[in-house]
Amino acid sequence: MSQPLILIVDDEPSIRQTLSRALELEGFRTQSADSLAAARERLAVQAPAAVLLDLRLPDGSGHDLLETLSASEDGGPPVLVMSGHGTIDDAVRALHRGARDFLEKPVGQDRLLVSLNNALELDRLQRWNRDLRAELGLDGVDRIVGESAPIQRLKAQILRVAPSEGRVLLTGENGSGKELVARAIHTHSARASAPFVSINCGAVPAELIESELFGHEKGAFTGATQRHQGKFERADGGTLFLDEIGDMPAAMQVKLLRVLQTGELERVGGTQSLRVDVRVVAATHRDLEARIADGRFREDLYYRLNVVPLHVPPLRERREDVPMLAERFVAEASPRNHRDSVEFAPDALRRLAQHDYPGNVRELRNLVERIVILAEPGRRTLDASDVEPFMPRSGREALGYRPGAKLSELVTEAERAIVETALEVHGHSIPDTARALGVERSNFHKKLRALGLK
């Protein structure tokens, strides 16, 4: 059994050396990175079993890397966050974004080993659970909650499309559940016993996406210390989900088209062609035809991918499904957040269904979890009055004139409402939200502080 690889991300050499030595004595392998950029390079070459992550790094915040890892297809490797300037806010924020534990520096060896071993064991059990669910078909259409006409139509389309070998292009807004649909297609296909592998084409740096998709040979570039299997190879015999295909760099679109045409690829730095048998399901929230018109997406690639188009409806178009989804999410959120079991009263469900949810199902899930965490302790049934304080403000409430208020005050309130909504739509990802709003990330962090948002 191979030794688990632990990636240590910290800008202090003495801390990296101390942690590396302690872990290697316990049978772990280690790699080190002194910045976010170095960490991303390491992660692109090889996925570690776990990450020890400092929050304060010379080129940014560890929270950004934590968000990226947590947003990956399977939640990414478990992350233990470290900080020498730890605060309660830092700890809560890190845990809310997916960290398994928060370790205050200097990190004691016993504390580190207990936390790391617990995180690795939990990760092993979660992966086993996911594999078992796939084997039993529990990621099929039954996981798509709703009885509205648009959802019933989508489920019927999935069951018709899944047994075929046709490529599928999923369209729909962010947070609408496109990956869930892709998994259902895989589960109901003849490839269900083979791997389902996914990649967010917009989240991988342009210089690394070829290696991530096709793999690389040892020595292909600086840091390539061993051969790396790409997503296509890992998905051989199964399904590859290319999320946000509309954000794929133009140069990579040409190489992807060739693989789709020939079924063959070459690893970066390699000379041997490898045959792969992969069904591709792609997804985007972009208007690809508009991108073709302005030269940002290849028309021939579009027609290769768009064999069977499926549209995932936004939540506002299936508002009657909100109560069912809310009941599912509240049942999941209570035990996950160590709260007594709670449920929504009918009037609370009606109130939840009145919002438009620009962030779709993802926004509703986040809202329900927030309500569960912050609701008054001891309340087993939450009514509309419990829900109301947490409901996002409507456009009229956020932007309307209020007698006695100064223009600067109203503008700040409107700006805060816009940023809050954008964060919900993009799953509270700082990089994605900043990119969508056209703001430099450093300036966006300043804006959040100025608006009093965490």
N, C-alpha and C positions, 0 to 999 in steps of 0.2 A: 504494500500500500504506500503510495507516494506521500511525501511529507507536505502538509498544507503550506501554501505560499501566503505570507502576510506582507502587505504593502504598508510601509511606515512613511507618512507624509508629515514632515516637520522641518522647519528652516534652521533648527539648531543642531549642528553636527554631533554634539555630545549626547543629546537626547536620542538621536537616531542610532548612534553606536550603542548606547546603554540598552535601549529596547531591543535592538537586533541581537545583541549578545545574550540577553535574558531569554529571548524566544528560541534562539538556535540551541541553547542548552536544553530546552524542553522538547526538541525534535522538530521545530518548525523551520521552514526556509523563509528568508526575508529578502525584500527589495526595499530601497529607500528612494524618496523624492524630496527635494528641498523647496518645491514650489507647486502651484496648481498646474502650470504648463508641464513640468516634469512628471507629475502624477498622471496627467492625461496621456502622455506618451507611454508611460509604463502600462497603463490600463489598456491602451490600444494594442499593445504587443501581447499581453497575457493577462487573463482574468485571475486575480488573486482569490484566495479563499475568504479573506477578510481584509479590512483596511483600518489602520490606526490613523486618525486624521486630526491634525492641529487646526484650530479655527482661524488663527491669525498667521497668514502667509504673506510673503513679500509682494505677490502679484494678485492678491485678492483675499476673499473670505472662504474658509473651508465650507461654509454653508452652501456656496454655489456648486461645489463638487458633490456635496451630499445630495443636493437636489437632482443633479444629473444622474447619479448612481441610482437613487430611489425611483427615478422615472423610467429606468430600463425595463425590458420586457418581463423579467422575473424578480424585479425589486433590487437587482444588483447584489454584490457581496455584502455581508453584514459590515456595518461601519461603527467603530467605537470612536467617539469624538473626545479629543483631549484639549484642555485649555489651562494655561497658567494664570489666566485672568477671568476664571469662570464666574458667571453670575447665574442666578435663578433663571433670568430671561434667556440667556444663552442655552442653558440646559433644556428648558421647555421647548425652545425653538428647534434645537437639534433633534430632540426626541420626536417632536411633531412632524419633522421632515424625514423621519425614517431611521435615525440613529438608534442602535441597539443599547447603547449605554453612554454615559457622560463621565469621563475620568478627569479629575482635577490633578494638575501637575504640582509637585513631582509625583509620577504614577508609581505606586508601590507594586513590586513584582507579584505578590500574592493576589492583590486586587486585580491586576491586569490579567493574570492567567485564569482566574475564576470567571471574569467577565468574558474573556475571549473564548474559553471553552464552552461556556453557556451559549454564546452567540453562534458558534459553529454548530453546536448540537441542534439549536432551534432552526438554523438554516437547513440542516440536513433533514429534519422532520418536515419542514415546509415544502422542500423539494420533493420528498417522498409523497407527501399529500397531493401535490400538484400532479405528479406522474400517475398516482392512483386514480385521481379524479378524471384524468384524460382517458385512462384505460377503461374506466367504468362509464365513460360517456357523459360525465357530469359537467363538461364544458360545452355541451351541445345547446340546441335552441332553447331548452328549458331554463338555461341561465339568463336568457334575455327576458327580462321581466316586463310584462304588459299585456293587455288584452285589447288595446285600441286597434282600429282598422289598419293604420300604417304598420304597426308592429306585427299583426297577424299576417299581413301581406309580405313583410320582410322575412318572417320565419318560413313561410311557404316557399319563397324564392330560394332561401338557403338550402332547404331540403331538396329542391329540384336541382340546384347547381352543384351541391357538394359531391355527389357520386361521379361527376364528370371530371375530366382532366383540364377543363378550360381555365385559363387565367381569369382572375376576377379583379375588377377595379372598384374599390369602395370609395364613395364620396360622402361627405357629411361634415358638419361643423366640429370644431374641437370639443372633446368631452362627450360626444354623442354615442360612443361605444363601438367604434370601428374595429378595434382589436378584438373585442368580445365576439363580433360577427365573424372575423377571420378565424378565430379559434373554433367557433361552431362549424364553419365550413370544413375545417380540418377534421374535427371530431366525427362528422358524418360522412367523411370520405373513406375511400379504400386505403388511404395513407395514415389512418388514425393511430396505428401502432408505431409509426415512425415519428421522428422529431418534428415539433412545431418550433420554428426559430424566427425571431423577429428582430428588426433593427429600425431605429428612427433615423431616416436619411438626413433629416435636418439637424440632428443633434450631434452628429459626428463631424469633426473638422474636415474640410475638403482634402487636406493632405493625407488624411488617415483613412478615408472611407474605402479606398481600393483595397488596402490591407484588411480592413474589417470585413469586407464582402468576400474577397477572393483568397485571403491569407497571404503569408509571405514565407520566404525561405530564410534560414539562418544567415545573418550577414547582409541581408538585402538593404538595410539602412542602419544608421546609428541607433543602437538600442535593441536591434533584432538579434537577441542572443540565442534564439532557438526557433525552429520551425513553428509557424502559427497557422492553425486551421481557420479559414474564414467561415462566414455564415453559410455560404452556399454548400461547402463541404459538410458542415454540421447538420444541414437540413437534407442531406442526400437521402432520397427515398420518401421524404416527407414534404412539408410545406414551409416556404419562406415568406414571411410577412414583411413587406417593404412599406413601412409607415412613412407618411409625409414624403412621398415620392416626388411631389412637385418642388421640393427644396433640394433635390439632388443636383450637384454641380454639373455643368454642361459637359465637361470632359469625361465625367464618370458615366453620363448617359450613353455615350458612344460605346463604352466598354460593356455596360450592362446589356445594351441591345445585341451586341455580338454573342454574349453568353446565351441570351434568350433564343437567338437564331440557331446557334450551333449546339447548345448543350455542353459546351466545353469552356474551360477557363485555365488560366495560368496564374499561379501564385506570384506575388511581387518578388522579383529577383529570381524567378524560376524559368526553366526552359521547356519543361514537360507539360503537355496539355492533359488536363484531367477531365473526364466525363462525369457529369452530375445529373441526377434525375430528381428534379425539384419542381414542385408546383408553386408558382408565384401568385400570391395575393397582394395587391398593392392598395394603398389608401392615401387620400389627400383631402385637405379642406380647401385647397386652392382651386381656382377655375383654370383647369389645364388648357382648355381651348384658348382662353385669353393669353395664357403664357406661351402657347404655340404662336399666336399672332404676333406677340412682341419679341419672339426669338429666344425665349428663356426655357422652352421645353421642346424636345424633338417630336415632330409629328409622327415619324415612323415608330418611335418608342411608344408613343401614346396608343397607336393602333395595335401594337404587340401586347400591351397590357390590358387594353379595354375590350377584351373578348366578351366578357359578361359584366356589364355595369350594374352595380347595386347601390342604391342610395339609402343611407342611414338617416332617418328623420330626426330633426331637432326636437327637444323635449316640449317646446311650446306648441308643436303640431300634434302632440299626443298627450295633452294635458291630463286626460283622464287616467293616464298611467302613473301620475305623480303619487297618489296615495299608496299604491302597491309598492312602488320603489321606496318611498319613505318608510314603510313598514319593514321592508327588507333591510334597509340601511340602519334603522334604529335597533333592530334585533342583532345586527352584527356589531354595531358601535358600542353597545352597553358592556358586553364582556371584554371587548378589546381595550376599553378605557377603564376597566375595573370599577364600573358603576353597577348598582342594582338594576335589574331588568326594568325597563320603562317602555311605555307604549304611547302612541298618539291618540287623543280623543278625536271623534269625527270632525269637530269644528277646527281642530289643529290641522287635520289633513286637508280640509277645505281651504284653509288659509295658505298652506304650503302650495296648493295647486294654483293659486292666483298669480304667482310670480312667473315671469317669462323665462327665466334661467338662460341668459346668454351663454353661460358656461355649461349648459346642458346637464347630463346625468352626473358629471363630475362635480358641478357646482352644487347640485342637490345633495350628493353624498357628503361633501364638505360641510354644508349647512347643517345637515342632520347631526353629524359628528360634533359640530360646535355646540349645538343645542344640548346634546347629551352630556357633554363635558361641563358646560357652564350653567345648566339648569339647577334650580334650587335642590339641594340634597334632600332625599326622603320623598320626593315626588315620584310616584309610580306611574301616574297617568298625566301626560302633558296636554293641556288644552290650548286654545288659541292665545290666551293671555301669556302663556309660557313661551310660545313661539314668536309672538309679535316683536319683542325687542331685538330678535336676531334676523328678522327679515330684511333683505336689501331694500333700500329706498327706491321708489319708482323714479323715472326721469323727471316727472313734475315735482316730486318732493325734493329731489336732489338739486334741480336747477331753477326752481321757481323763485319769484321775487317774494321777499318777506318784509313787510313794513318795519322800518326802524333799522334794518340791517344795512351796513355799508357795502358798496360795490366790491371792495377788496375781500370782504368777508364772504360774500356770495360766490365770488370767483374761486376762492380757496375751497369752499364747500363743494362746488361743482367739480373742481379738479380732483379733490379727494374721492368723490363718488366715481368719477371716470377711472381713476387708477385702481380703486377697489374692485370695480367690475372687471377691468382688464386682468387683474391678478386672479380673480375667480375663473375667468375664461381660460386662462393659461395655467391652471392648476397651481397657482401661487409660485410659479417658476420665475425668479427674478430675470434670468437671461432671456427667456422667451418673451416675457412681458415687455422688457426694455426694447427688444428687437422689434416687436409688433408695434410699439408706440413710436419707434424711430428715435429713441433716446440712448445715448451712450450709457453703458451700465454704471460707470462711476457717478455720472450725473443723476441717474435714476435712483441710486442709493441715497444721494443727497436730497432728492425730491421726496423720497419716502420719509426721511427724517424730518424734513420741513413740514410735511403734512401730518406728522405724528403717527405714521403707520409703521408697524413692525412686520 
